[in-house]
């Protein structure tokens, strides 16, 4: 059945209005479904809210209006609205109507399926090759149980991460693996969310898998210092990002041990982890009076971008400029010269993440655990022959 042809025409202060010919026109009921009509109305309205089609402050149609449009009993719609109110998704105000409430993470779980769906959501920060091995690790374990993996890229924004959690919860995902996405809706009670395993988010509580980023920053800095470089450029997105700050902390520790201060570092803050950002970062550093002789890049693609820009300026690598980075991927092994990188056990982290999530879903994890994965320095030619 299709809902159509009704528009709210009067105004109530502070309440948004919409035409039923828009989002609500997509409501359809299937009498042959195993899900009750009440359940179908509840589920479809939940999904419209979860997907942002019905925003907080929007008013749902009056019970009788929706019942007439769907050709169902008014008590059916009233029961569906009651379930939505129990879920915390809407609130009914006397004299105003039923209003969509501001969303708070897990409130949308009540509108989806209540049985185990054998579906897991994986939210990654962006479409970066770094996450391919993580996804391979997750899938290698998930396929053993026939688990469907839904992958969402948050594009390094907390708003998109929040929306992804909301949408996955509303669609009945049994749990979520969240990798490097930042905090969505800080302050939401953990108990109201689906089970979540956090990867590469050292500021998290709960089930968390992290890399020893502080040691990685230390090892990279020690490596270039041992090559005689005392002026080091650092190309990175904002260091306030929780998974980046520890790398810089390790860098500073290595400088301190070498009796060097922060003045030995030239920072170039870029907007993301991509190749173009790496090129911009090096251009910025080259414009400074005392340019660095070595660069540490916070991702593989940033390191590739730095290398490309160095070539554009006619620099010999490593003769004129040494380059190394964090988070090894296939392409850094085949550049000219190959790039010295910190290699992380990302595949193993993926296996551990899905294993931990499956245990959470099964109720086998009684208390949160924090697993730390060590990286290794892969010495290649971009910094020169390493001193023996």
C-alpha positions in Angstrom: 0.0 0.0 0.0 1.3 3.5 -0.9 0.9 6.5 1.3 0.3 9.6 -0.7 -1.6 12.9 -1.2 -1.6 14.5 2.2 0.3 17.7 3.3 0.3 19.4 6.7 -0.7 23.0 6.2 -0.8 24.5 9.6 2.2 25.5 11.7 3.2 24.8 15.3 6.1 26.8 16.8 9.4 24.8 16.9 8.1 21.9 14.8 9.3 21.1 11.3 6.7 20.0 8.7 6.9 17.8 5.7 4.7 16.6 2.8 3.6 13.0 3.0 4.3 12.8 -0.7 8.0 12.8 0.2 9.7 10.4 2.6 6.5 8.9 4.0 5.2 8.2 0.5 7.6 5.2 0.5 5.8 3.4 3.3 4.6 0.0 2.1 2.8 -2.8 3.9 3.0 -6.5 3.0 0.1 -8.6 4.3 2.0 -11.8 3.5 5.0 -10.8 5.7 5.8 -12.7 8.9 6.3 -9.3 10.5 3.0 -7.8 11.9 1.6 -4.7 10.4 2.4 -2.8 13.6 6.0 -4.1 13.2 6.2 -3.1 9.6 5.1 0.5 10.3 7.4 0.7 13.3 10.4 -0.7 11.3 9.9 1.5 8.2 9.5 4.7 10.2 12.6 3.8 12.2 14.6 3.4 9.0 13.4 6.7 7.7 14.5 8.4 10.9 17.8 6.5 11.0 18.6 7.5 7.4 17.9 11.1 8.2 14.8 11.2 5.9 12.7 12.3 8.9 14.7 14.8 11.0 14.4 15.5 14.7 11.6 17.9 15.2 9.5 16.5 12.3 5.9 15.7 13.2 4.4 12.4 12.2 0.9 12.4 10.7 -2.0 12.1 13.0 -2.9 8.5 13.8 -6.2 8.6 11.8 -4.6 10.3 8.8 -1.9 7.6 8.6 -4.4 4.8 9.2 -6.6 6.1 6.4 -3.7 6.4 4.0 -2.5 2.9 4.8 -6.0 1.5 5.0 -5.5 0.0 8.4 -7.2 0.3 11.8 -6.3 3.4 13.8 -5.4 1.2 16.7 -2.7 -0.4 14.5 -1.0 2.9 13.9 -1.5 3.9 17.5 0.3 0.7 18.6 3.1 1.4 16.2 3.5 4.9 17.5 3.5 3.6 21.0 6.3 1.2 20.2 8.3 4.0 18.6 7.8 6.1 21.8 9.0 3.1 23.9 12.1 3.1 21.7 12.7 6.7 22.5 12.5 7.7 18.8 9.3 9.8 19.1 7.4 11.6 21.8 3.7 12.6 21.8 2.9 16.0 23.0 -0.7 16.9 23.9 -2.0 19.4 21.4 1.0 19.1 19.2 1.3 15.5 18.0 3.9 12.9 17.6 7.4 14.4 17.2 10.6 12.8 16.1 13.2 13.1 18.9 16.9 13.9 18.7 18.7 10.6 18.2 21.0 9.2 20.9 22.9 6.3 19.2 21.3 3.1 20.2 17.7 4.3 20.6 17.1 3.1 17.1 17.9 -0.6 17.9 14.4 -1.2 19.1 12.9 -0.5 15.7 14.9 -3.1 13.8 14.9 -6.9 14.0 15.3 -8.4 17.4 16.7 -11.8 16.3 20.4 -12.4 15.4 20.9 -11.3 11.8 24.4 -12.7 11.5 25.3 -9.3 10.0 28.2 -7.1 11.2 28.9 -3.5 10.3 32.5 -2.3 9.7 33.0 1.5 9.7 36.4 2.6 8.4 37.7 6.2 8.4 38.0 6.4 4.6 38.8 4.5 1.4 42.4 4.1 2.2 44.4 1.0 1.2 45.6 0.7 4.8 42.2 -0.8 5.7 42.2 -3.5 3.0 44.3 -5.9 5.2 42.0 -5.1 8.1 39.0 -6.0 6.0 40.6 -9.1 4.7 41.3 -10.2 8.3 37.7 -9.5 9.3 36.3 -11.4 6.3 38.6 -14.4 6.8 37.1 -15.1 10.2 33.5 -13.9 9.4 33.1 -16.2 6.4 33.7 -19.2 8.6 30.3 -18.5 10.3 28.6 -17.1 7.1 28.5 -13.6 8.6 27.6 -10.8 6.2 29.9 -7.8 6.5 28.5 -4.3 5.7 31.3 -1.8 5.1 30.8 2.0 5.5 33.4 4.7 5.0 33.1 7.6 7.4 35.3 9.9 5.3 37.1 11.1 8.5 34.0 12.8 9.9 32.3 12.1 13.2 28.9 13.1 11.7 29.1 10.3 9.1 30.3 7.8 11.7 27.3 8.7 13.8 25.0 8.3 10.9 26.6 4.9 10.0 26.1 3.6 13.6 22.5 4.8 13.5 21.8 3.1 10.2 23.5 -0.2 11.0 21.7 -0.3 14.4 18.3 0.3 12.8 18.9 -2.5 10.3 19.5 -5.0 13.0 23.3 -5.4 12.8 24.4 -7.7 15.5 27.5 -5.6 16.2 29.9 -3.1 14.8 33.7 -2.8 14.2 34.7 0.8 14.2 38.2 1.6 12.9 39.7 5.1 13.3 36.4 6.9 13.0 36.4 9.4 15.9 33.7 9.6 18.5 30.1 9.7 17.3 27.7 11.3 19.8 30.0 11.5 22.8 28.1 10.9 26.0 25.8 8.2 24.6 25.6 5.3 27.1 27.6 2.4 25.8 24.8 0.0 26.9 22.4 1.7 24.4 24.6 0.9 21.4 25.1 -2.4 19.6 28.2 -4.3 20.7 31.2 -2.4 19.3 34.8 -3.2 18.9 37.1 -0.2 18.4 40.2 -0.5 16.3 43.0 2.1 16.2 41.2 4.4 18.7 43.4 4.6 21.8 41.1 7.1 23.6 38.3 4.5 23.8 36.9 2.5 26.6 35.3 -0.8 25.9 36.7 -3.6 23.7 39.7 -1.9 22.0 42.5 -3.0 19.6 45.3 -0.5 19.2 48.7 -0.3 17.6 51.7 0.8 19.6 51.9 4.1 17.8 54.2 5.8 20.4 56.8 3.1 19.8 56.4 3.5 16.0 57.0 7.3 16.2 60.1 6.6 18.4 61.5 4.0 16.0 61.0 6.2 12.9 62.7 9.1 14.6 65.6 7.1 15.9 66.1 5.7 12.4 66.5 9.1 10.8 68.6 10.4 13.6 71.0 7.5 13.2 71.4 8.7 9.6 72.6 12.0 10.9 69.4 14.1 10.3 68.8 16.7 13.0 66.1 18.7 11.0 63.0 16.5 10.7 59.8 17.3 8.9 56.5 15.8 10.1 53.6 15.6 7.6 50.4 14.7 9.4 46.7 15.4 9.7 45.8 17.2 13.0 47.7 15.7 15.9 44.6 16.1 18.1 43.3 13.0 16.4 43.6 10.3 19.0 45.5 7.8 16.9 48.1 10.4 15.7 49.1 12.1 18.9 50.9 9.0 20.3 53.1 8.8 17.2 54.3 12.4 17.8 54.8 11.6 21.4 57.2 8.8 20.4 59.0 11.2 18.0 59.5 13.7 20.8 60.8 11.0 23.2 63.5 10.0 20.6 64.5 13.7 20.2 64.8 14.1 23.9 67.0 11.1 24.2 69.2 12.6 21.5 69.3 15.9 23.4 67.3 17.6 20.8 64.2 19.7 21.4 61.0 20.5 19.5 62.8 23.1 17.5 64.3 20.2 15.5 60.9 19.4 14.1 59.0 21.2 11.3 55.3 20.4 11.3 53.1 20.4 8.2 49.5 19.8 9.2 47.4 18.5 6.3 43.7 17.7 6.0 43.8 14.0 5.3 46.0 10.9 4.6 46.1 11.1 0.8 48.8 11.5 -1.8 47.8 15.0 -2.7 48.0 16.0 1.0 51.5 14.6 1.2 52.6 16.7 -1.8 51.1 19.8 -0.2 52.8 19.0 3.1 56.2 18.8 1.5 55.7 22.0 -0.5 54.8 23.8 2.7 58.0 22.6 4.4 60.2 23.5 1.5 59.0 27.1 1.7 60.4 27.5 5.2 63.8 29.1 5.7 65.5 26.0 7.3 64.0 23.1 5.4 64.2 19.6 6.9 66.5 16.9 5.5 64.3 14.1 6.5 60.5 13.6 6.4 58.3 11.4 8.6 54.8 10.9 7.0 51.8 9.7 9.1 50.5 7.3 6.4 51.7 5.3 3.5 49.9 7.5 0.9 51.2 10.7 2.6 54.8 9.2 2.2 54.1 8.5 -1.5 52.9 12.0 -2.0 56.0 13.4 -0.3 58.2 11.2 -2.6 56.3 12.4 -5.7 56.7 16.1 -4.7 60.4 15.6 -3.9 60.9 14.2 -7.4 59.0 17.2 -8.8 61.6 19.5 -7.2 64.5 17.4 -8.5 65.6 16.1 -5.1 67.5 12.9 -4.9 66.0 10.5 -2.3 67.7 9.7 0.0 70.7 11.9 -0.9 68.9 15.2 -0.6 65.9 14.1 1.4 65.2 11.0 3.5 61.6 9.8 3.6 59.9 7.3 5.9 56.3 6.7 7.1 53.8 4.9 9.3 51.5 2.1 8.1 53.1 0.0 5.3 51.1 -1.0 2.2 52.0 -2.8 -1.0 52.7 0.4 -3.0 55.4 1.6 -0.6 57.5 -1.5 -1.5 57.5 -0.7 -5.2 58.2 3.0 -5.3 61.6 4.3 -6.5 63.3 4.1 -4.1 61.2 1.7 -1.9 60.0 3.6 1.3 61.1 2.8 4.8 57.9 2.2 6.8 56.5 1.0 10.0 54.6 -2.2 9.1 51.6 -2.9 11.3 49.9 -6.4 11.7 46.6 -5.1 10.3 45.4 -8.4 9.1 45.9 -10.0 12.5 44.0 -7.0 14.1 41.1 -7.7 11.7 40.9 -11.3 12.8 41.1 -10.3 16.5 38.5 -7.6 16.0 35.8 -9.9 14.5 36.7 -12.7 17.0 36.2 -10.3 19.9 32.9 -9.0 18.4 31.6 -12.5 18.0 32.4 -13.2 21.6 30.6 -10.0 22.7 27.5 -10.9 20.7 27.5 -14.4 22.2 27.8 -12.8 25.7 31.2 -14.5 26.3 33.2 -11.4 27.1 32.5 -10.4 30.7 34.8 -7.4 30.8 36.4 -5.2 28.1 39.8 -6.0 26.9 42.5 -3.9 25.3 44.9 -5.5 22.9 48.0 -3.8 21.7 49.7 -4.8 18.4 53.4 -4.0 17.9 54.7 -2.7 14.5 58.0 -3.4 13.0 60.4 -1.0 11.2 60.8 -2.1 7.5 64.2 -0.6 6.5 64.3 0.1 2.7 66.3 2.6 0.5 64.4 5.9 1.1 66.6 6.8 4.0 69.9 5.4 2.7 71.9 2.4 3.9 71.4 2.0 7.6 74.6 2.3 9.6 75.9 -1.0 10.9 
